[in-house]
Amino acid sequence: MVNFGNDWDNILNGEFDKEYYQGLRQKLIVEYKTQRIFPGMYDIFNAMKLTSYDDVKCVIIGQDPYHGEGQAHGLSFSVRRGVAPPPSLVNIFKEIKDDVGIDNTGKHGELTKWAESGVLLLNSVLTVRANQPRSHRGMGWEQFTTDVIKVLNEREKPMVFMLWGADAKSKQVFITNPAHLVLKSAHPSPLSAYNGFFGCKHFSQANEFLTAHGMSAIDWSID
């Protein structure tokens, strides 16, 4: 049984008893015993442990975790301190600097501060084999993260969803509540960032929306 230590425990009560999740769990037990899997099993749900349901201001939906040694720690796009920020995160920092004037470059790539400030850093798939991107797709994580998005969608208090790239945009069909703001762009990967991620101004738009609805703006710095 997963314990988040906050209101997610009640909101997702029963999710882990569902047939799909029981199947996923059995696959993961085998994978963690026989393969090098990222993140570590105790870090899988860090996004929700650090950002309670009621505290969510913004949801940034990633794909699957980083598959390099020491990178993934349960927050989309984030790496632990001491690990070089991957190219997608470097591009996120470039857009933040251009959009809101905050310069995170040359520091580190750990986004825990964002998570503790109400940014739910949720990947679509929560585990991956070392050096095998997309290796845990289709195992059941997609249903879990869709169910998380559905309960977020039901919340009355407004939030912002940032959907970057095709994988994240596929979740838009589950975001139907007009209280929330949906921002879409290309993925920040070097392969696609110039196709609409750079210049999207999602970070300033998110803060304008939050403050317009009586909430505090998000500090996009990482110090």
C-alpha positions as CSV (number, residue, x, y, z in Angstrom):
1,M,0.0,0.0,0.0
2,V,1.3,3.4,-1.0
3,N,1.3,6.1,1.7
4,F,1.6,9.7,0.5
5,G,1.4,11.3,3.9
6,N,-1.2,13.9,2.8
7,D,-4.7,14.2,1.3
8,W,-3.8,12.0,-1.7
9,D,-4.2,9.0,0.7
10,N,-7.9,9.6,0.9
11,I,-8.5,10.8,-2.6
12,L,-6.8,7.8,-4.2
13,N,-8.2,5.3,-1.6
14,G,-9.0,2.2,-3.6
15,E,-6.9,3.0,-6.6
16,F,-4.2,0.5,-5.6
17,D,-6.8,-2.2,-5.2
18,K,-8.0,-2.0,-8.9
19,E,-7.2,-4.9,-11.1
20,Y,-5.0,-2.8,-13.5
21,Y,-2.8,-1.6,-10.6
22,Q,-2.4,-5.1,-9.1
23,G,-1.2,-6.2,-12.5
24,L,1.2,-3.3,-12.7
25,R,2.5,-4.0,-9.2
26,Q,3.3,-7.6,-10.0
27,K,5.2,-6.5,-13.1
28,L,7.2,-3.9,-11.1
29,I,8.1,-6.4,-8.5
30,V,9.8,-8.5,-11.2
31,E,11.3,-5.5,-12.9
32,Y,12.9,-4.1,-9.7
33,K,14.3,-7.6,-8.9
34,T,15.7,-8.3,-12.3
35,Q,16.5,-5.0,-14.0
36,R,18.0,-1.6,-13.1
37,I,14.9,0.6,-12.7
38,F,14.6,4.4,-12.2
39,P,13.7,6.0,-10.0
40,G,14.3,4.0,-6.9
41,M,11.1,2.3,-5.7
42,Y,10.8,4.7,-2.7
43,D,11.0,7.7,-5.0
44,I,8.2,6.7,-7.5
45,F,5.5,8.8,-6.0
46,N,7.6,11.8,-4.8
47,A,5.5,14.2,-7.0
48,M,2.4,13.5,-4.9
49,K,4.2,13.2,-1.6
50,L,5.7,16.7,-2.1
51,T,2.6,18.3,-3.5
52,S,-0.7,17.6,-1.8
53,Y,-4.0,17.6,-3.8
54,D,-5.3,20.7,-2.1
55,D,-2.0,22.6,-2.7
56,V,-1.7,22.0,-6.4
57,K,-1.5,25.3,-8.3
58,C,0.1,24.0,-11.5
59,V,0.5,20.5,-13.1
60,I,3.5,19.9,-15.5
61,I,3.0,16.6,-17.2
62,G,6.2,14.9,-18.4
63,Q,6.7,11.6,-20.3
64,D,8.6,8.8,-18.6
65,P,11.4,9.3,-16.1
66,Y,15.0,10.0,-17.1
67,H,16.7,6.7,-17.8
68,G,20.3,7.7,-16.9
69,E,22.1,6.8,-13.7
70,G,21.3,9.1,-10.8
71,Q,18.9,11.3,-12.7
72,A,15.2,10.4,-12.0
73,H,13.9,11.0,-8.5
74,G,10.1,11.0,-9.0
75,L,9.6,14.6,-10.3
76,S,9.1,15.2,-14.0
77,F,12.0,17.1,-15.7
78,S,13.9,17.2,-12.3
79,V,17.3,15.7,-11.5
80,R,19.0,15.6,-8.1
81,R,21.5,18.2,-7.1
82,G,25.0,17.3,-8.5
83,V,23.5,15.9,-11.7
84,A,23.8,18.0,-14.8
85,P,20.4,19.3,-16.0
86,P,19.4,17.4,-19.1
87,P,18.7,19.3,-22.4
88,S,14.9,19.5,-21.9
89,L,15.4,21.1,-18.4
90,V,18.0,23.5,-19.8
91,N,15.5,24.6,-22.4
92,I,12.8,25.0,-19.6
93,F,15.3,27.3,-17.8
94,K,15.9,29.3,-21.0
95,E,12.2,29.9,-21.4
96,I,11.8,30.9,-17.8
97,K,14.6,33.4,-18.2
98,D,13.1,34.9,-21.4
99,D,9.6,34.9,-19.9
100,V,9.9,36.0,-16.3
101,G,13.5,37.1,-16.1
102,I,14.6,34.4,-13.6
103,D,18.0,32.9,-14.4
104,N,18.3,29.3,-13.1
105,T,21.1,28.4,-15.5
106,G,24.4,27.1,-14.1
107,K,22.9,26.1,-10.7
108,H,21.4,22.6,-10.5
109,G,18.4,20.8,-11.8
110,E,16.4,19.8,-8.7
111,L,12.9,21.1,-8.8
112,T,11.9,20.2,-5.3
113,K,11.3,23.8,-4.5
114,W,8.7,24.0,-7.2
115,A,7.0,20.8,-5.9
116,E,6.8,22.3,-2.4
117,S,5.3,25.5,-3.9
118,G,2.4,23.7,-5.5
119,V,3.8,22.5,-8.8
120,L,2.8,18.9,-9.4
121,L,5.6,17.4,-11.5
122,L,3.8,14.4,-12.8
123,N,5.2,12.0,-15.5
124,S,2.7,10.0,-17.6
125,V,4.7,6.8,-16.8
126,L,6.4,6.7,-13.4
127,T,9.2,4.1,-14.0
128,V,11.7,3.1,-16.7
129,R,14.5,0.6,-17.2
130,A,18.0,2.0,-17.2
131,N,19.1,3.3,-20.7
132,Q,15.8,2.1,-22.2
133,P,13.5,5.1,-22.7
134,R,9.8,4.2,-22.9
135,S,10.4,0.7,-21.6
136,H,7.6,0.8,-19.1
137,R,5.0,2.2,-21.4
138,G,1.8,0.1,-21.6
139,M,2.3,-1.5,-18.2
140,G,-0.5,0.4,-16.5
141,W,1.0,3.7,-15.4
142,E,-0.9,5.6,-18.0
143,Q,-4.2,4.6,-16.4
144,F,-2.9,5.6,-12.9
145,T,-1.8,9.1,-14.1
146,T,-5.0,9.6,-16.0
147,D,-7.0,8.8,-12.9
148,V,-4.8,11.3,-11.0
149,I,-5.6,14.0,-13.7
150,K,-9.3,13.1,-13.5
151,V,-9.5,13.8,-9.8
152,L,-7.5,17.0,-10.2
153,N,-9.9,18.0,-12.9
154,E,-12.8,17.6,-10.4
155,R,-11.4,20.1,-8.0
156,E,-13.2,23.4,-7.8
157,K,-10.2,25.5,-6.9
158,P,-8.5,26.6,-10.1
159,M,-5.2,25.2,-11.3
160,V,-3.0,25.4,-14.4
161,F,-2.1,22.5,-16.6
162,M,1.0,22.7,-18.8
163,L,0.9,20.2,-21.6
164,W,4.2,20.0,-23.5
165,G,4.4,17.6,-26.4
166,A,2.1,14.9,-27.7
167,D,2.2,12.6,-24.7
168,A,1.1,15.4,-22.4
169,K,-1.5,16.8,-24.8
170,S,-3.1,13.4,-25.0
171,K,-4.3,14.0,-21.4
172,Q,-6.2,17.1,-22.4
173,V,-9.4,15.1,-23.1
174,F,-9.6,14.4,-19.3
175,I,-9.4,18.1,-18.4
176,T,-12.9,19.4,-18.9
177,N,-13.5,21.7,-15.9
178,P,-13.7,25.3,-17.1
179,A,-12.3,26.5,-13.8
180,H,-8.8,25.3,-14.9
181,L,-6.4,26.8,-17.4
182,V,-4.8,24.5,-20.0
183,L,-1.6,25.7,-21.7
184,K,-0.2,23.7,-24.6
185,S,3.1,23.8,-26.5
186,A,5.7,21.7,-28.1
187,H,7.9,19.6,-25.9
188,P,11.1,21.4,-24.5
189,S,13.3,18.7,-26.0
190,P,16.0,20.0,-28.3
191,L,14.2,18.1,-31.1
192,S,11.0,20.2,-30.7
193,A,11.6,23.2,-28.5
194,Y,11.9,25.6,-31.5
195,N,8.5,24.4,-32.8
196,G,6.6,26.4,-30.2
197,F,8.0,25.8,-26.7
198,F,10.4,28.7,-26.8
199,G,8.2,31.8,-26.6
200,C,5.2,30.0,-25.1
201,K,5.3,32.2,-22.0
202,H,3.6,29.6,-20.0
203,F,5.2,30.6,-16.7
204,S,4.0,34.2,-16.8
205,Q,0.6,33.1,-18.0
206,A,0.3,30.7,-15.1
207,N,1.1,33.3,-12.6
208,E,-1.3,35.8,-14.2
209,F,-4.1,33.2,-13.9
210,L,-3.2,32.3,-10.3
211,T,-3.1,35.9,-9.1
212,A,-6.3,36.7,-10.9
213,H,-8.0,34.0,-8.9
214,G,-6.6,35.2,-5.6
215,M,-3.7,32.8,-5.3
216,S,0.0,33.6,-4.9
217,A,2.2,33.5,-7.9
218,I,4.8,30.6,-8.3
219,D,8.4,31.5,-7.7
220,W,10.1,29.8,-10.7
221,S,13.6,30.1,-9.2
222,I,15.3,27.0,-7.8
223,D,17.6,28.4,-5.1
